[in-house]
Amino acid sequence: MRYTNLSTESEEYVAAREALRIAEFDLMRRREEVAELRRQLPPGPVLDEYSFLEGAADLNAPDEEVHQRRLADLFSGPDRPLIIYHLMYGKAQVDPCPMCTMWIDGFNAIAPHLSQNADLAIVAASSIGALREHGRRRGWDNLRLFSGGSSTFKLDLGSEDAAGNQHSTVSVFTKGPDGSVRHFYSGSPAIDERQNERGIDLLCATWHLLDLTPQGRGDWYASLSYE
């Protein structure tokens, strides 16, 4: 199979590209196998009624309007999974994490598409005012932002340690007909002691576009601005 109709490609290039195509196909199949293993996880534990703070639906509204929400309130229906991204911001993390911010920039863009099948929320340990101000600077107008710093939610889910250090994590939850919330899945960049990062890179398009280039990822790291 040829990816292009360029007649000037050398035989060496065509052969190498075909070997790469086969490897890419094998990787795709393996990713699908892993996704199926994830879907087959047994029911997780029923969780406590963690409490969060949320501001007005309009991100640009005054921060004085604050509402208390339970974890169960973050679901729009009992038949929809809830995806929470744990933003590294708050307590020992005095500034928003640039890498988390880059990922959430992308989540904001795809949120209308994702909302057709699942609910999405961003939880940080910072105050709701600080979180909303960061969201305003980034234009996160499609996301629900929650402060969970006053509960043990992030600590229990592994995105915070006892000293208040924050860690990147994505978690998925389900809600039963009786209103009970169960933990379904959590993942983090530190997927194994042999690999401290890249455990959830599939969630971020930036890395995969860079992987298509001759230079690859290099030593580039996200920043809150590129002035």
Secondary structure by P-SEA (a helix, b strand, c coil): ccccccccccaaaaaaaaaaaaaaaaaaaaaaaaaaaaaaccccccccbbbbbbccccccccccbbbbbccccccccccbbbbbbbcccccccccccaaaaaaaaaaaaaaaaaaacbbbbbbbcccaaaaaaaaaaaccccbbbbbccccccccccccccccbbbbbbbbbbbbccccbbbbcccccccccccccccccccccaaaaaaaaccccccccccccccc
